[in-house]
């Protein structure tokens, strides 16, 4: 299986990355032979992958990183780098390649300290691979200071270092950084392509796979979770009932509280799964004595871990709320589709009766205002407004 097989519905991006991987292979081969660089190379030192959630930005970046490190002997016979089977491809895809650093954060932002460490790493020569590759999956979470630190490294890269940045859109990255990157735009994969992947790779029944792909509007990870996780299906069902519960002020406030509580519960479950192990591992590494007492001088490290875990819980809660708001936006999009008699496909077919009822009883102008209220709530959460206040304001607006 070639590394490109994980890209779903991105034929144009795959073609561009394959061409760049071939040129990158030619560059390394020419350097090894002491020859001048080939002319008109499609390879460059900095790439920016953008696209909507679920489009596979990080998947494309990791696949390209694997192709850059490919050591398959087929390359010498005209084969495309990225076989998926050689040591370079395999270790990159599983995250153990010595010359590939994959950065993803479960916090709200990436700070200056972490970025400086990445820049230091980027200055090193490849230890054994063909390139030093830095994959930054959450480039949109760089603080302004961290972005300025990264800018210097992107402007003056080491000879065989490649930066692969991922972000939802160009506007999420500093103009000075994006102007120095080659830009690739990924699209939302077609529902049929996502359903096919779920059937082939995850063994999901075709009908369930198509229903999940349609409900999530082509978001691969969400479709897989919806098709395989009963809890995810139950949570979605609760969110899709919300439009019927905002008829009065009491219903609005209760629905808002339940949404926020559900997101907090998600954060708590993640904490229970991860935080305890992290804490115990750090205590053991710092030399905790029997009875749990810590050696002197270790309080700072424990406090730093606690603060990180707190920030992660906040991020998890925000992500859970954002998923609920995305599903709610999809619901009202379907209502608007029915009201305007559009030929666009309905995503939430399983609640079509509710969609038709609301579409019949309200005007398109109200539906648009409701969608705007949901988007305003997402923006408020991004500005660190208290979740309950932001969601209450949204549900009151949904009441119309």
C-alpha positions as CSV (number, residue, x, y, z in Angstrom):
1,X,0.0,0.0,0.0
2,X,1.5,3.3,-1.1
3,X,1.6,6.2,1.3
4,X,-0.7,8.1,-0.9
5,X,-3.5,5.5,-0.4
6,X,-4.5,7.3,2.9
7,X,-5.4,10.5,0.9
8,X,-9.1,10.3,0.2
9,X,-10.5,12.3,-2.7
10,X,-7.4,14.4,-3.2
11,X,-6.1,13.3,-6.6
12,X,-4.7,16.8,-7.5
13,X,-2.8,17.1,-4.3
14,X,-1.5,13.6,-4.6
15,X,-0.2,14.4,-8.1
16,X,1.6,17.5,-6.9
17,X,3.2,15.8,-3.9
18,X,4.3,12.8,-6.0
19,X,6.0,15.1,-8.5
20,X,7.8,17.0,-5.6
21,X,8.8,13.7,-4.0
22,X,10.4,12.5,-7.3
23,X,12.3,15.8,-7.5
24,X,13.4,15.6,-3.9
25,X,14.8,12.1,-4.6
26,X,16.6,13.5,-7.6
27,X,18.1,16.2,-5.5
28,X,19.5,13.8,-2.9
29,X,20.8,11.5,-5.5
30,X,22.6,14.4,-7.3
31,X,24.2,15.6,-4.0
32,X,25.4,12.1,-3.2
33,X,27.0,11.9,-6.7
34,X,28.5,15.4,-6.4
35,X,26.4,16.6,-9.3
36,X,24.7,20.0,-9.6
37,X,21.0,20.3,-8.6
38,X,18.5,19.4,-11.3
39,X,16.8,22.5,-12.9
40,X,13.1,23.4,-12.5
41,X,12.7,21.3,-9.4
42,X,9.2,21.1,-7.8
43,X,10.7,20.5,-4.4
44,X,10.9,23.3,-1.9
45,X,11.8,23.6,1.8
46,X,8.5,24.8,3.2
47,X,4.9,23.6,2.5
48,X,1.6,24.8,3.8
49,X,-1.4,22.3,3.7
50,X,-4.8,24.0,4.2
51,X,-8.3,22.6,4.0
52,X,-11.5,22.2,6.0
53,X,-11.7,19.8,9.0
54,X,-11.7,16.2,7.9
55,X,-10.0,17.0,4.5
56,X,-6.8,15.1,5.6
57,X,-4.3,17.9,6.0
58,X,-2.1,16.1,8.5
59,X,-2.5,12.8,6.5
60,X,-1.2,14.5,3.4
61,X,1.8,16.0,5.3
62,X,2.7,12.6,6.9
63,X,2.4,10.9,3.5
64,X,4.7,13.4,1.9
65,X,7.2,13.1,4.8
66,X,7.2,9.3,4.2
67,X,7.8,9.7,0.5
68,X,10.7,12.0,1.2
69,X,12.3,9.3,3.4
70,X,11.5,6.4,1.0
71,X,14.4,4.1,0.4
72,X,12.7,1.6,-1.8
73,X,15.0,0.1,-4.5
74,X,12.2,0.6,-7.0
75,X,13.1,4.3,-7.1
76,X,16.2,3.6,-9.2
77,X,14.0,1.9,-11.8
78,X,11.6,4.8,-12.1
79,X,9.3,4.0,-9.3
80,X,7.5,6.8,-7.4
81,X,8.9,7.5,-3.9
82,X,6.4,6.5,-1.2
83,X,6.1,2.7,-1.5
84,X,4.7,2.4,2.0
85,X,6.7,-0.8,2.7
86,X,10.3,0.2,3.1
87,X,11.9,1.1,6.4
88,X,11.8,4.9,5.6
89,X,8.1,4.9,4.8
90,X,7.1,2.6,7.6
91,X,8.9,4.3,10.4
92,X,7.7,7.7,9.3
93,X,4.1,6.6,9.2
94,X,4.2,5.1,12.6
95,X,6.1,8.0,14.1
96,X,9.5,6.5,14.9
97,X,11.7,7.8,12.1
98,X,14.7,9.6,13.6
99,X,14.6,12.4,11.1
100,X,10.9,13.1,11.1
101,X,9.4,15.2,13.9
102,X,5.6,15.2,14.0
103,X,4.2,18.0,16.3
104,X,0.5,17.9,17.3
105,X,-0.8,19.7,20.4
106,X,-3.6,18.9,22.8
107,X,-3.3,22.3,24.3
108,X,-4.9,25.6,23.2
109,X,-1.7,27.0,21.7
110,X,2.0,26.4,20.8
111,X,4.3,28.7,22.6
112,X,7.8,30.2,22.0
113,X,9.6,27.6,24.1
114,X,8.3,24.7,22.1
115,X,8.9,26.5,18.8
116,X,12.5,27.3,19.6
117,X,13.2,23.6,20.3
118,X,11.7,22.8,16.8
119,X,13.9,25.4,15.2
120,X,17.0,24.0,16.9
121,X,16.1,20.6,15.7
122,X,15.6,21.8,12.2
123,X,19.2,23.1,12.0
124,X,20.5,19.5,12.4
125,X,21.6,17.4,9.5
126,X,19.6,14.2,8.9
127,X,20.9,11.5,11.2
128,X,20.2,8.6,8.8
129,X,17.4,9.6,6.5
130,X,17.4,11.6,3.3
131,X,15.8,14.8,4.8
132,X,15.2,16.4,8.2
133,X,11.4,16.8,8.2
134,X,9.3,18.8,10.6
135,X,5.5,18.3,10.4
136,X,3.6,20.9,12.4
137,X,0.0,19.7,12.4
138,X,-1.4,22.7,14.3
139,X,0.3,25.7,12.7
140,X,-2.8,27.7,13.4
141,X,-2.2,27.4,17.1
142,X,1.2,29.1,17.1
143,X,1.2,32.2,19.2
144,X,2.4,35.4,17.6
145,X,5.7,35.1,19.3
146,X,6.1,31.5,18.3
147,X,5.2,32.4,14.7
148,X,8.0,35.0,14.7
149,X,10.4,32.4,15.9
150,X,9.4,30.0,13.2
151,X,9.7,32.7,10.5
152,X,13.4,32.9,10.8
153,X,13.8,29.2,10.3
154,X,11.5,29.2,7.3
155,X,13.4,32.1,5.8
156,X,16.8,30.6,6.2
157,X,16.4,26.8,6.3
158,X,19.1,24.2,6.6
159,X,20.1,22.6,3.3
160,X,18.1,19.4,3.8
161,X,15.4,20.5,6.1
162,X,11.7,20.5,5.1
163,X,8.9,22.2,7.0
164,X,5.4,20.8,6.5
165,X,2.8,23.1,8.1
166,X,-1.0,22.4,8.4
167,X,-3.8,24.8,9.1
168,X,-7.5,25.2,8.3
169,X,-6.9,28.2,6.0
170,X,-4.3,30.7,4.9
171,X,-5.7,33.3,7.2
172,X,-4.7,31.1,10.2
173,X,-1.0,31.5,9.5
174,X,1.1,34.7,9.7
175,X,1.3,36.4,6.2
176,X,5.1,36.4,6.5
177,X,5.2,32.6,7.0
178,X,2.6,31.7,4.3
179,X,4.3,33.9,1.7
180,X,7.4,31.7,2.1
181,X,5.6,28.3,1.7
182,X,4.3,26.4,-1.2
183,X,0.6,26.2,-0.7
184,X,-1.6,23.1,-1.2
185,X,-5.4,23.3,-0.7
186,X,-7.3,20.1,0.2
187,X,-11.0,19.8,-0.3
188,X,-13.7,17.9,1.7
189,X,-13.7,14.3,0.4
190,X,-16.8,13.1,-1.4
191,X,-19.2,11.1,0.8
192,X,-18.9,8.0,-1.5
193,X,-15.1,8.1,-1.2
194,X,-15.2,8.3,2.6
195,X,-17.8,5.5,2.8
196,X,-15.6,3.3,0.6
197,X,-12.6,3.8,2.9
198,X,-14.7,2.9,6.0
199,X,-15.8,-0.3,4.3
200,X,-12.3,-1.3,2.9
201,X,-10.1,-0.4,5.9
202,X,-12.4,-0.6,8.9
203,X,-14.7,-3.4,7.9
204,X,-17.9,-1.4,8.4
205,X,-21.1,-2.5,6.8
206,X,-21.7,-0.5,3.5
207,X,-25.0,0.9,4.7
208,X,-23.7,2.1,8.1
209,X,-20.5,3.5,6.4
210,X,-22.5,5.6,3.9
211,X,-24.9,6.8,6.6
212,X,-21.9,7.9,8.8
213,X,-20.1,9.6,5.9
214,X,-23.2,11.4,4.9
215,X,-24.0,12.6,8.4
216,X,-20.5,14.0,8.9
217,X,-20.5,15.6,5.4
218,X,-17.2,13.8,4.4
219,X,-15.2,14.2,7.6
220,X,-13.2,11.0,7.7
221,X,-12.3,10.8,11.4
222,X,-15.8,11.8,12.6
223,X,-17.4,9.3,10.2
224,X,-15.3,6.5,11.5
225,X,-16.1,7.5,15.1
226,X,-19.8,7.8,14.4
227,X,-19.8,4.4,12.7
228,X,-17.9,2.6,15.4
229,X,-18.7,4.4,18.7
230,X,-22.1,4.0,20.2
231,X,-21.4,6.9,22.6
232,X,-20.7,9.2,19.6
233,X,-24.0,8.3,18.0
234,X,-25.9,8.9,21.3
235,X,-24.2,12.4,21.7
236,X,-25.1,13.3,18.1
237,X,-28.8,12.3,18.7
238,X,-28.9,14.6,21.7
239,X,-27.5,17.5,19.7
240,X,-30.0,17.1,16.9
241,X,-32.9,17.2,19.3
242,X,-31.8,20.6,20.6
243,X,-33.7,22.6,17.9
244,X,-36.9,21.2,19.3
245,X,-36.0,22.2,22.9
246,X,-35.5,25.9,22.5
247,X,-39.2,27.0,22.4
248,X,-39.0,28.9,25.7
249,X,-36.3,30.5,27.9
250,X,-36.2,27.6,30.3
251,X,-35.6,25.1,27.5
252,X,-32.8,27.3,26.1
253,X,-31.0,27.5,29.4
254,X,-31.4,23.8,30.2
255,X,-30.2,22.8,26.7
256,X,-27.2,25.0,27.0
257,X,-26.3,23.6,30.4
258,X,-26.5,20.0,29.1
259,X,-24.3,20.8,26.1
260,X,-21.6,22.3,28.4
261,X,-21.9,19.5,30.9
262,X,-21.5,16.9,28.2
263,X,-18.4,18.6,26.9
264,X,-17.0,18.8,30.5
265,X,-17.7,15.0,30.9
266,X,-15.7,14.3,27.7
267,X,-12.8,16.3,29.1
268,X,-13.1,14.4,32.4
269,X,-13.0,11.0,30.7
270,X,-9.9,12.0,28.7
271,X,-8.3,13.2,31.9
272,X,-9.1,9.9,33.7
273,X,-7.5,7.9,30.9
274,X,-4.4,10.0,30.5
275,X,-3.7,12.3,33.5
276,X,-3.3,9.5,36.1
277,X,-0.7,7.6,34.0
278,X,1.2,10.8,33.2
279,X,1.3,11.7,36.9
280,X,2.5,8.3,38.0
281,X,5.1,8.1,35.3
282,X,6.5,11.5,36.2
283,X,6.6,10.6,39.9
284,X,8.5,7.5,39.1
285,X,10.9,9.4,36.9
286,X,11.5,12.0,39.6
287,X,12.2,9.3,42.2
288,X,9.1,9.3,44.4
289,X,9.7,7.3,47.6
290,X,7.3,4.8,49.1
291,X,4.2,6.4,50.3
292,X,4.1,8.9,47.4
293,X,6.4,11.5,49.0
294,X,8.4,13.5,46.4
295,X,12.1,14.4,46.7
296,X,13.0,18.0,47.3
297,X,13.2,20.2,44.2
298,X,10.5,18.4,42.2
299,X,7.5,20.5,43.0
300,X,8.1,22.7,40.0
301,X,7.9,19.8,37.6
302,X,4.8,18.5,39.2
303,X,3.1,21.9,39.0
304,X,4.1,22.3,35.3
305,X,2.4,18.9,34.6
306,X,-0.7,19.9,36.4
307,X,-1.0,23.2,34.5
308,X,-0.5,21.3,31.2
309,X,-3.2,18.8,32.1
310,X,-5.6,21.7,33.0
311,X,-4.9,23.3,29.6
312,X,-5.6,20.0,27.9
313,X,-8.9,19.6,29.7
314,X,-9.9,23.0,28.5
315,X,-8.9,22.1,24.9
316,X,-10.8,18.9,25.1
317,X,-14.0,20.6,26.3
318,X,-13.7,23.3,23.6
319,X,-13.2,20.6,20.9
320,X,-16.3,18.7,22.2
321,X,-18.4,21.8,22.1
322,X,-17.1,22.7,18.7
323,X,-18.1,19.3,17.4
324,X,-21.6,19.8,18.8
325,X,-21.9,23.2,17.1
326,X,-20.7,21.8,13.8
327,X,-23.4,19.2,13.9
328,X,-26.0,21.8,14.8
329,X,-24.8,24.0,11.9
330,X,-25.3,21.0,9.6
331,X,-28.8,20.5,10.9
332,X,-29.8,24.1,10.1
333,X,-28.0,23.8,6.7
334,X,-30.4,21.0,5.9
335,X,-33.3,23.1,7.0
336,X,-32.2,25.8,4.7
337,X,-31.7,23.3,1.9
338,X,-35.4,22.2,2.2
339,X,-36.7,25.8,2.5
340,X,-34.9,26.9,-0.7
341,X,-35.8,23.6,-2.5
342,X,-32.1,23.1,-3.3
343,X,-30.8,20.0,-5.0
344,X,-28.0,19.6,-2.4
345,X,-28.0,16.4,-0.5
346,X,-29.5,16.2,3.0
347,X,-26.9,15.2,5.6
348,X,-29.1,14.3,8.5
349,X,-31.5,12.0,6.7
350,X,-32.3,10.1,10.0
351,X,-34.1,13.2,11.4
352,X,-35.7,14.3,8.1
353,X,-39.2,14.6,9.7
354,X,-37.9,17.1,12.2
355,X,-36.1,19.0,9.4
356,X,-39.2,19.2,7.3
357,X,-41.3,20.4,10.3
358,X,-38.9,23.2,11.1
359,X,-38.5,24.1,7.4
360,X,-42.3,24.4,7.0
361,X,-42.9,26.4,10.2
362,X,-40.1,29.0,9.8
363,X,-38.7,31.3,7.1
364,X,-35.2,31.0,5.5
365,X,-34.2,34.4,7.0
366,X,-34.7,32.9,10.5
367,X,-32.6,29.9,9.6
368,X,-29.8,32.1,8.4
369,X,-29.9,34.0,11.6
370,X,-29.7,30.8,13.6
371,X,-26.7,29.7,11.6
372,X,-25.1,33.0,12.3
373,X,-25.8,32.6,16.0
374,X,-24.0,29.3,16.0
375,X,-21.0,30.8,14.2
376,X,-21.0,33.6,16.7
377,X,-20.8,31.1,19.5
378,X,-17.8,29.4,18.0
379,X,-16.1,32.8,17.6
380,X,-16.9,33.6,21.3
381,X,-15.3,30.3,22.4
382,X,-12.2,31.1,20.4
383,X,-12.0,34.4,22.3
384,X,-12.1,32.5,25.6
385,X,-15.6,33.6,26.6
386,X,-17.0,31.3,29.4
387,X,-18.5,28.3,27.6
388,X,-21.8,28.4,29.4
389,X,-22.3,32.1,28.7
390,X,-21.5,31.6,25.0
391,X,-23.8,28.6,24.6
392,X,-26.7,30.2,26.5
393,X,-26.5,33.3,24.2
394,X,-26.6,30.9,21.2
395,X,-29.6,28.9,22.4
396,X,-31.5,32.1,23.2
397,X,-30.9,33.3,19.6
398,X,-32.0,29.9,18.2
399,X,-35.3,30.5,20.0
400,X,-36.0,33.1,17.3
